């Protein structure tokens, strides 16, 4: 600039051309432009200097995300291997992961967010130096700023998630359908339980619950009785009532001894400590992954978290098996291995019978008696269980834990699956079996009626809620016909515009043949006139056909069936297994019909309805539904289909 000022003072008529420019300027004007450029450079220099450091922030963010993920994966794998050494090791290693993993996941999200933010700001900052800021560049800058905001929000969400990592977790009570019995109501049962606990050197339970559903279990967690909402704490033993009339004294002692062995082995205390850690970790992971900015920034953390938790699956399964086998062994000490094995078989064989009986009662609560326990026992074949071994590979039910298959548990007891065991397990239900619960509970029939009444009351409540839902679904469609017309207006307007274009072209040919160079070419004039005329007529005819077609309904919907002029017959809603609505160039309704249903036939060779007998599908195509967007159109079909199924259910 100084040189140009000096040149302008010494030679006012000097001509200056900047490098790369096509225009030459006078020296004074060139000096002014140089001064403007210098001012712009001074203004842009701070941004350029700051922008030069942004790539380093990108590198720091990516390295932080990568290292946090690697440390989490490697550390979790090592902790999972360590957890296989013992139950204490499992508890300690999982506790360590519970404390460290959410922090690493938060750092991973923060690092990835920093990298995305830095990259976006670098590219957005580059737009500042563009000489002419176009509309497209403005849109690019706006999109970059949105990405930057999302990245910042993800980092904030991760930091907020870290706050909940160390929050204490209070497990929810286990909901149990049953009645708690004190020693006055069940003196024989409590006497048996206390005797077995003493022989196991285990602490006796604080509460004994007898219910109608589920299997045997013990817990030291809170239990909520569904009957009255009472919450029980301490050691709880749950006994399903139907099994008490199927097992003899030694078999029941083996089962209860198995459950009390968990108290002796401090298994329930272990579960009470392990479950909060696991649930707390899940809670922390949900907080970290729930920032709501999409998968891009949270997917790596979600992957690492699931991989890390998966490393403990083998250890958890291993120690669960060890616990159950040890409990089986200790339970067999009080009654013998054969009764313990036959108890497993009889419990497994009664499960399907009990399930079918209670399911029938739940579906028709007014068609059964007031003692469902007696109903279950009456459903057992008079000759006994047909094949107890058919359930050997099943696992017995438990609300908080898993059991090995019965086959493995019997093998661990050292009992052979011979004829004597099968005969004992399949024996018919005798009078002494039915009388055995009366020895345990003071008023056994009253207890059975009480828990049955609670079960049936819940079934009636469920039926009432289901009926209300079904009636609401039926009322969602009108009794009269609903007509759905094809939306041909866009095509009609398009054809009208096309006809006008052809007509305008014809007018130009007629008025300006000389300008088009065809004034003396009669053949060219005739060809162009024929093309223009055909275009006008063709567009008009097609528009008229579409308009006429739109006047008749595309679909006629009734509560019973779907009809269409495109098909030779109606389709009952009950015959439709599923449907799908897709929208592209055309709106397509695909109906999947149930097997053995008579398929309709399309009307006409060029019908817009297609029927696939191999796929058992009916496809109805259209330009759209008048007044209905594709999602509303699909919701309408789904509403009629749901109403028909609800009506049939009612």
Residue pairs with C-beta under 8 A, 6 or more apart in sequence:
1 31
1 34
1 35
1 38
4 16
4 27
4 30
4 31
4 34
5 31
7 14
7 16
7 27
7 31
8 14
8 26
8 27
8 28
8 30
8 31
11 27
12 26
12 27
12 28
13 26
14 26
14 27
15 24
15 25
15 26
15 27
16 24
16 25
16 26
16 27
16 30
17 23
17 24
17 25
18 25
18 30
18 33
25 33
44 128
44 129
47 125
47 128
48 129
51 122
51 125
51 126
54 118
54 121
54 122
54 125
55 118
55 122
57 114
57 115
57 118
58 114
58 115
58 118
58 119
58 122
60 111
60 114
61 110
61 111
61 112
61 113
61 114
61 115
61 116
61 117
61 118
62 111
62 112
62 115
63 111
64 107
64 108
64 110
64 111
64 114
65 107
65 108
65 109
65 111
65 112
65 115
65 300
66 111
68 104
68 105
68 107
68 108
68 111
69 104
69 108
69 300
69 301
69 304
71 104
72 100
72 101
72 104
72 105
72 108
72 304
72 308
73 304
73 307
73 308
75 97
75 100
75 101
75 104
75 308
76 97
76 101
76 307
76 308
76 309
76 311
77 311
79 93
79 94
79 96
79 97
79 311
79 312
80 93
80 311
80 312
80 314
80 315
81 311
82 89
82 93
83 89
83 90
83 93
83 94
83 312
83 315
83 316
84 90
84 314
84 315
84 318
86 319
87 270
87 319
87 322
87 323
90 274
90 312
90 315
90 316
90 319
91 270
91 273
91 274
91 277
93 312
94 274
94 277
94 278
94 281
94 312
95 277
97 281
97 308
97 312
98 277
98 278
98 280
98 281
98 284
99 165
99 166
101 281
101 284
101 285
101 305
101 308
102 161
102 162
102 165
102 281
102 284
102 285
102 287
102 288
103 162
103 165
104 304
105 158
105 285
105 288
105 301
105 304
105 305
106 158
106 159
106 161
106 162
106 165
106 288
108 300
108 301
108 304
109 154
109 155
109 157
109 158
109 288
109 291
109 297
109 298
109 300
109 301
110 155
110 158
110 159
112 154
112 297
112 300
113 151
113 152
113 154
113 155
113 158
113 297
114 151
114 155
116 147
116 148
116 151
116 296
116 297
117 148
117 151
117 152
117 155
120 144
120 145
120 147
120 148
120 151
121 144
121 148
123 144
124 141
124 144
124 145
124 148
127 133
127 137
127 140
127 141
127 144
130 137
150 293
150 294
150 297
151 293
151 297
153 291
153 292
153 293
154 291
154 293
154 297
154 298
156 291
157 288
157 290
157 291
157 292
157 293
158 288
158 291
160 287
161 284
161 287
161 288
161 289
161 290
161 291
162 288
164 283
164 284
164 287
165 284
165 287
167 280
167 283
168 276
168 280
169 276
169 277
169 279
169 280
169 283
170 276
171 221
171 222
171 272
171 275
171 276
171 279
172 222
173 221
173 222
173 223
173 224
173 231
174 219
174 221
174 222
174 223
174 224
174 399
174 400
175 224
175 226
176 209
176 211
176 214
176 223
176 224
176 225
176 226
176 238
176 399
177 211
177 212
177 213
177 214
177 226
177 227
177 451
177 454
177 455
177 458
178 209
178 210
178 211
178 212
178 225
178 226
178 227
178 238
178 451
179 209
179 210
179 211
179 225
179 227
179 447
179 450
179 451
180 207
180 208
180 209
180 225
180 230
180 232
181 189
181 190
181 208
181 209
181 210
181 441
181 447
182 190
183 190
184 442
185 441
185 442
185 443
185 447
186 208
186 210
186 440
186 441
186 442
187 442
188 439
188 440
188 441
189 208
189 239
189 440
189 441
190 208
192 252
192 253
192 256
192 440
193 204
193 205
193 208
193 237
193 256
193 260
194 204
196 253
196 256
196 257
196 260
196 334
197 203
197 204
197 205
197 260
197 263
199 257
199 333
199 334
200 257
200 260
200 261
200 263
200 264
200 330
200 333
200 334
201 264
202 260
202 261
202 263
202 264
203 235
203 263
203 264
204 235
204 260
205 218
205 234
205 235
205 236
205 237
205 260
205 263
206 232
206 233
206 234
206 235
206 236
207 223
207 232
207 234
207 235
207 236
207 237
208 236
208 237
208 238
208 239
209 223
209 225
209 232
209 236
209 237
209 238
209 239
210 238
210 239
210 240
210 241
210 244
210 441
210 447
210 451
211 238
211 239
211 240
211 241
211 451
212 240
212 241
212 242
212 358
212 372
212 373
212 451
212 452
212 454
212 455
213 240
213 358
213 455
214 238
214 240
214 397
214 399
215 240
215 243
215 347
215 351
215 396
215 397
215 398
216 238
216 239
216 240
216 243
216 255
216 256
216 258
216 259
216 347
216 396
217 238
217 259
217 398
217 399
217 400
217 401
218 235
218 236
218 237
218 238
218 259
218 260
218 262
218 263
218 268
219 235
219 236
219 238
219 268
219 271
219 272
219 399
219 400
220 234
220 235
220 236
220 268
220 269
220 271
220 272
221 268
221 271
221 272
221 275
221 400
222 231
222 232
222 233
223 231
223 232
223 233
223 236
223 238
224 230
224 231
224 232
225 231
225 232
226 454
226 458
227 454
235 263
235 268
237 256
237 259
237 260
239 256
240 354
241 373
241 437
241 447
241 448
241 451
242 350
242 354
242 373
242 376
242 377
243 252
243 255
243 347
243 350
244 252
244 436
244 437
244 440
245 373
245 377
245 429
245 433
245 434
245 436
245 437
246 346
246 347
246 350
246 377
246 380
246 429
246 433
247 255
247 343
247 346
247 347
247 433
247 436
248 339
248 432
248 433
248 436
249 436
250 335
250 336
250 339
251 335
251 339
251 340
251 342
251 343
251 346
252 343
252 436
253 334
253 335
253 339
254 331
254 332
254 334
254 335
254 336
254 339
254 340
254 343
255 331
255 340
255 343
255 347
256 331
257 330
257 331
257 332
257 333
257 334
257 335
258 327
258 328
258 330
258 331
258 340
259 327
259 331
260 331
261 267
261 326
261 327
261 330
261 331
262 268
262 323
262 327
264 330
265 323
265 326
265 327
265 330
267 323
267 327
271 400
271 401
275 400
281 309
285 302
285 305
288 298
288 301
288 305
289 298
289 301
289 302
289 305
291 297
291 298
317 402
320 401
320 402
320 403
320 404
321 404
321 408
324 403
324 404
324 409
325 404
325 409
325 412
328 340
328 409
328 412
328 413
329 412
329 413
331 340
332 339
332 340
332 413
337 413
337 414
337 415
338 415
338 420
338 421
338 424
340 413
340 415
341 410
341 413
341 415
341 421
341 425
342 421
342 424
342 425
344 396
344 406
344 409
344 410
345 388
345 389
345 391
345 392
345 406
345 410
345 421
345 422
345 425
345 426
346 385
346 388
346 425
347 396
348 388
348 391
348 392
348 394
348 396
348 406
349 385
349 387
349 388
349 390
349 391
349 425
349 426
350 376
350 380
350 385
351 391
351 394
351 396
351 397
352 391
353 376
353 379
353 380
354 376
356 379
357 372
357 375
357 376
357 379
358 372
358 376
358 455
360 368
361 368
361 372
361 375
361 455
361 456
361 459
362 455
362 459
362 462
363 459
365 456
365 459
365 460
365 463
366 460
368 375
368 456
369 375
370 449
370 452
370 453
370 456
371 445
371 448
371 449
371 452
372 448
372 451
372 452
372 455
372 456
373 448
373 451
373 452
374 448
377 429
377 434
380 428
380 429
381 428
382 428
383 428
384 426
384 427
384 428
384 429
385 425
385 426
386 426
387 426
388 422
388 425
388 426
389 417
389 422
391 406
392 405
392 406
392 407
392 410
392 417
393 405
393 406
393 407
394 405
394 406
395 402
395 403
395 404
395 405
395 406
396 403
396 406
403 409
410 417
415 421
437 444
438 444
441 447
467 650
469 646
470 646
470 647
470 649
470 650
471 646
471 650
473 639
473 642
473 643
473 645
473 646
474 559
474 643
474 646
474 647
474 650
476 639
476 642
476 643
477 557
477 559
477 639
477 640
477 643
479 559
481 556
481 557
481 558
482 556
482 557
482 558
482 636
482 640
483 553
483 555
483 556
483 557
484 553
484 554
484 555
484 556
484 557
484 625
484 626
484 628
484 633
484 636
485 550
485 551
485 552
485 553
485 554
485 625
485 626
486 549
486 550
486 554
486 622
486 623
486 624
486 625
486 626
487 550
487 622
487 623
487 624
487 625
487 626
487 627
487 628
488 546
488 547
488 549
488 550
488 623
489 550
489 626
490 623
490 624
491 542
491 543
491 546
491 623
492 543
492 546
492 547
492 550
495 539
495 540
495 542
495 543
495 546
496 539
496 543
498 535
498 539
499 535
499 536
499 539
499 540
499 543
501 535
502 532
502 533
502 535
502 536
502 539
503 532
503 536
505 532
505 535
506 529
506 532
506 533
506 536
508 516
509 516
509 518
509 525
509 528
509 529
509 532
513 519
513 525
518 524
518 525
518 528
546 623
550 626
552 565
553 564
553 565
554 564
554 565
554 566
554 620
554 622
554 625
555 562
555 563
555 564
555 589
555 620
556 562
556 563
556 564
557 636
557 637
557 640
559 573
559 640
559 643
559 644
559 647
560 572
560 573
560 644
561 570
561 571
561 572
561 573
562 570
562 571
562 573
562 576
562 591
562 640
563 570
563 571
564 609
564 620
565 603
566 602
566 603
566 604
566 607
566 608
566 609
566 620
567 600
567 601
567 602
567 603
567 609
567 611
567 618
567 620
568 600
568 601
568 602
568 603
569 598
569 600
569 601
570 600
571 591
571 593
571 600
571 618
572 644
573 640
573 641
573 643
573 644
573 645
574 644
574 645
574 648
575 593
575 594
575 597
576 591
576 592
576 593
576 594
576 641
577 592
577 593
577 594
578 592
579 589
579 590
579 591
579 592
579 634
579 637
579 638
579 641
580 589
580 590
580 592
581 587
581 588
581 589
581 590
581 630
581 633
581 634
581 637
582 588
582 590
583 630
586 621
586 622
586 623
586 624
587 621
587 622
587 623
587 624
587 625
587 630
587 633
588 619
588 620
588 621
589 619
589 620
589 621
589 622
589 633
589 637
590 617
590 618
590 619
591 617
591 618
591 619
591 620
592 615
592 616
592 617
593 599
593 616
593 617
593 618
594 616
595 616
597 616
599 611
599 613
599 616
599 618
600 611
600 618
601 611
602 609
602 610
602 611
603 609
608 620
608 621
608 622
609 618
609 619
609 620
609 621
610 618
610 619
610 621
611 617
611 618
611 619
612 618
612 619
624 630
625 633
628 636
